[in-house]
Amino acid sequence: MAHALPVSPLARSMPDLPPVAGVRFGATAAGIRYKGRTDLVMAEFAPGTTVAGVYTRSKCPGAPVDWCRAAMADGRARALVVNAGNANVFTGRAGFEATQANAADAARLVNCAASEVFLASTGVIGEILPYQKISAALPGLYATLSDDGWADAARGIMTTDTFPKAATRTARIGETTVRIQGIVKGSGMVAPDMATLLSFIATDAKLPASVIQSLLADGVNRSFNCITVDSDTSTSDMILLFATGQAGNAEIGDAQSTDLADFRDALDSLLLELALLVIRDGEGVTKMMHITVTGAVSDESAHRVAMAVANSPLVKTAVAGEDANWGRVVMAVGKCGEPANRDTLSVGIGGAWIAQNGTVVPDYDETPVVAHMRGQEIEITIDLGLGNGTAQAWGCDLTHGYIDINGSYRS
């Protein structure tokens, strides 16, 4: 279970998480699966809060994903309820009934429509969610919601995570300073689209749902859709962005407005930080990989090449073993089905070119590359030499720890 795993060697400590106007969070132990830890999180949002979401592309999504997709229709949110330990996936009518019941429970407490309640679940697939435990715990949890409950919420949504994850930013919209703050969980089954994760972000900015939806979707493509732990896509992924409007900035109706430039940059930066925290907690992780691809026929092609390298078990095990085996990078580029030419391909590790234009660099000295491989953050650079397409991807090594965690996940 999550609390028994050693903390990732790549862990980052949580930043200070100040209040975000219009958001109150809390967490409690409902005993859904885990014993002796929080596993149920609730948030309440000020009236008028707008919401945007990006969800898994899995064809077997969890009941909460279906619920949230439907609830987004009017772009309004007043509450969020998240449980850890049970994903409420592949549970048929029982899963649907659980979402109905818990949305109604939260709606009564907050005095809003059930469609303004957003739900998320993470954990084991295929087990009926004991939603009555959530129903019983919600009134007491609601009574404890507070402006400074962010850190508790970050811990309450963890499953095989070994450390809680959060990030915070400020930005300016016109003359108004706004805050953006988010939490995320995820450490395995992390692949697009998005990653195996739940992330909840709130801002006090005043922005319509259509605007934050556009900003979120664009930002996710450059962050959460560029990370992978194991190439597997979760049934339960979602990222929700809530805008409470409490900052009172000037009205903005267009996501492309120049007045949003600073906010957009801050949101993109926050999303990438959250995504990389997930990679830092990859199951069994000892090293992070950053893959940069240039010279592809298009950005989309470059992205597919970068993800193929990041997902390759042979590349990942070479990194785990600190083996500067660049031939495995060549293999991964060649297998992925994207345009590539052996005679224009160049590969570098740690800032040193090893092979250029299809052959090993004359007088190649492996010493600095070997030293780089001993570090915790591995840089792999690939130039396809075909065009102007570029992309980045982030992944991690594959160790026996990954097997240990996933071989006994349900026990």
N, C-alpha and C positions, 0 to 999 in steps of 0.2 A: 504494500500500500504506500501511498505518497509519503507519509510521515516516516517510513522506515528506510527510504532510499537516501544514500549519501548525497549531499548537496553538490551540484555540478561544479567542476573546477573552473568553469567559465562564468559562474554566477555573478550578477551585479546586485548591489544593495539597492533597496527601494529609495527613490527620492522622497523628500518631504512632499506631501500631497495636501495642499491647502484646500479650503472649501471652494466649490464652484457654485455660484449663486443659482438657486433653483433646483439643487440636487441634494438629496439626503440618502445615505447608504447605511446598511446594517447587515450583519451576518450572525447566524446561530447554528447550533448543532441539532439537526432534526433526526439524526440516526438513520438516514436513508440507506447507507451502506457502510460508511466509516464509523468507527467508534472513537470517541474522545477528540473530535475535531469539528470545526465548523464545516457545514456542507450545504447550507441554504443561505442565499443572498437576496436581499430586496433593495430596490431603490424607489424613491418617489420623486417625481418631477413636477415643477410648478405648472399650473394651468397655462395652456398656450404653447407648451413645448412641442417642437417638431422633431421628426425622426427620419433617419435614412438607414438602409441596411444593405449588406452584401452577404450572400449566402453560398453554401456549398453547391457544387454542380453534381453531387452524387445523385444517382437515380433512385437511391433508397434512403431518402432523407428522414430525419426524425420528426415526430409529431410536432415538436416546438417550432421547427423550421417552417412546416406548413402553416402553423398558427400565425407566426410572425409575418410571413409573406402576405397572408390575407389581411392581417391587422394593419399593414402599412398603407392600405388603400387610401385612408384619409390623412395620412402623414402626421398624425397626432399621437402623443404618448404621455401617460401620466404615471406609469409604474413599470418595473422590471422585476421578474422573479427568476432566479437561476438556482438550479440544484446540481451538485456534483455526486458522482458515484453510480448514477443510473442515467443512461442516455435517452431513455424513452424512445427507442428506435426498434422497428420491426415488432411492434406490439399491437398492431391492428386497431380495432375499435377501442380497446382499453387505453391505448395511447392517446387517441383523440379525446376520450372521456376525461382523461387526466388533465389535458390542457384546458378543456372546458371548465372543469371544476376549479383548478387553481387560478385561472384568469378571473373567474367569478369571485373567488375568495379575496383576491387582491383588490378587485374593483370595489367590493363592498367596503373595504378598509379605507381606500383612497377616495371613495365616492365619485367614481368615474364609470364610463362604459367599459365593458369587458374588452372591447376592441382597442382600448387605449392601454391595455396591459400587454407587455411583451415578455415572452417566456423563452428560457434556454435550459437545456439539460446536457450534461456531459458525463461519460462513464461507460459502463458495460452495456453492450447491445443485446437486445432480445429478451430482457427481463422486464416484467410488468412493473411500472413505476408505482411504488406505494404512496400514491398522491395524498392519501389520508394523513400521512405523517407531515406532509407539507401544509395541508389545511390546518392541522392542529398547531403547527409551529408559527404560522404567519401572524396571528394577532399579537403574540408576544414579541415577535421580531419587529413588527411595524411600530410598536411602542418604543423601540430602542433606536430607530433611525436617527441619524445625526449628520451634520455638515462634515464631520471629520471621520466618517465611517469608511473612507476609501481603502485604507490599508487592510482593514478587516475583510472588506469585500474581495480584495485581490487574493487573500489567503483562502477565502471560503469557496472560490471557484476552482481550486487546484484539484487535479487527479494524480497523474504520475509526475507532475511538476515537482521539482525539488526546491524551488524558491519562488516567492510571489513576484509578480512583474507589473510595473506601472511606469508611466512617463507623463510629464507635464510640460506645457508651453504657455507663453503669452504671445499675443499678437495685437496688431492695431487694425481696426476697421475705421477708416476715416480718422476722427479725433478720439475714438473710443478704444481703450485697452480691454481686450477680452482674454479669457483663459480657455485653454483646451487641455483636457486631462483624460487619461485612459488607463484601463487595466486589461490584462490579457492572460489567458492560460493556454498551455499547449506544450507538448514535448515529444510526441510521437504521432505517427499517421499524419505527418505534416506535409501535404503537397497541395498544389492548386486543385481546384480553385475553391476556396482559399487554402488555408492550411488547417490541420486538425486543431481547431482552436475556437475559443470564444473570446471576443474582445468587446468591451463596452467603453465608449468614449462620450464625454459630455463637454459641452461648451456653454458659456453664458451668452454667447453671441445671439443676436436676433436675426435668423435666416429662415427663409421658407424651405419646406421639405424638398422641393425640386432642386434647389441650389445645393443643399448639403448632400443630396443623393449624387449629384454630378461630381462634387468635390471628393466624396468618399470613394466612389467607383474608380475615379482616375488615380487617386492616391493608393488604393489597394493594388491596382495593376502594377505599380512601381515598387511595392513593398511586399505585402503578404503573398502576392502571386509570383514572387521571385525567390521564395524560400522553400526548402525541402529538407526533411529529415530522412525519409525512407520511401518516397514516391507514392505513398498511400494517401488516399483522399477520404476524409472523415464523412460520416453521415450527418454530422451535427454542427458543422462550422457556421458561425455567423459573426459578423462585425456590425454593431449597431452604433450609430452616432445620434446623440440627442442634443438639441439646441434649445436652451430654456428661454432665451430672449431677455434675460434679466439685465444684461449689460446696457440695453437701450440704445444700441448703435443705430445709425441712419438706415432706413429701409434699403435693401438690395434685392433686386429681383432676377439678376442674371449672374450665373456662375462664372461667366467670363469677365465680369466687371473688374476694372483695374483697382477699385477700392478693396477687392478681396485678395490682392496679390500677396500681402504679408500673411494673411490668414491661411491662404492656400499653402504657402511655403511652410508655415508652422505645422499645419495638419500633416503635410507630406513627411516632414521631419519626425513628427510624433509617431506616425504609422510605421515608418522604417525602424525607429527605435524599438517599438513594441514587437515588430516582426523579428528583429535580430535577437531580442531577449528570448524568444521561443527557440531559435536555433541554439542559443547559449545553454538552453536546458534540454537539448535533444537527448532522447533516451540513451544512456550509456556514453554520452559525448565526452571526448577529451580534447577535441580540436574543432575549430570553425574553419570552413572554407569560403573564400570569396573568389568567385569566378568572373572574369571580365572577358567578353568576346567583342572583337572589332572585326571590320572587314567582311562582314556577312552581306548577303544580297539584300537583306532587309532587317529592320529591328526585330520583327517577329521571328525570322529565321535565327537571328542571333540569340533570341530568348530561348528557343527550343534547343539550340546547341548548348547553351550555358546550363540549362536544366538537365540535359542528358549527362553532362559531365558531373554535375552535382549529385545526380541520382545513381551514378554507376557504382555498383557494389565493389568493383575492382579498384576504382579510383579511391573510394571511401576507405577501403581496407588498407590500401597503400599509404594513405594519409595517417591512418591509425597506427601503422607500423613504422611511420617516419621514413618511408622508402621513397626516394625521389624518382619513382618509376614513371617518367613522363610518357612512356609508350602507352600507358593505360589511358592517358588523356587523348592521345591520337586515336586509340580504339574507340573511345566514347564519341568523339567527333564523327568518326567514320560510320558509326552504326545508326546514327539518329535519323537518317533519311533526309537531312537538309543538304543543300548544295555545299560541297566542299571539294577542294582540289589538293591532293597530296603535295603537289609541287609548288603550291603557294601558301601552304600552312606553316605557321610559326607557333611555337609553344614556349612559354616562360613560367618559371616558378620563383616566387620571392623577388621579383624585379629583375631576374637574370634570364635572358633568352637562352634556351637550351638547344632548340632546333629552329631554323629559319629557312623558309622556302623549300621545305621538304627534306632537309638534311640537317644533321647535327652541326652546330656551330663549330668552326675550326678552333682547336685548342680549348674546347669547353672544359671548364674547371668545376667539378661538382661540389667542391668544398663549401661555398656560400649557400648553395641550394640545400645541401645536407643540414647545415646549421639552421636554415629557415624552417626545414621540416620538423625540427625539434621544438619549435615554438607552438603557441596555442592558436595562432591565427595564420592560416595558410593562404597565400595569394597565388592563384593560377591565372595566367593570361594567355589568351588564344587569339591570334590574328589569322583570319581565313584568307585574306588577300583577294577577295572577290568583289567587294562593294563598300558601301558606307554604313551598313547596318551595325548597330552596337547594342549590347545588353549586359546586365549584371545579374548574377544569382548568388545566393548564399546557401550553404549546406553545412554538413558536419560529417565527422568520421563515423565509421561503423565498427563497433567494438563488441566484445562478448557481453558487455553490460546491457546492450540492446536486447540480446537473446534472453538474458536473465530476467529482465523486466517483463518482456512480452510473453515469455514462456509460462509465467505464473500470474498473469494479470488478474484472472478471475478469483484466484484463491487467496 
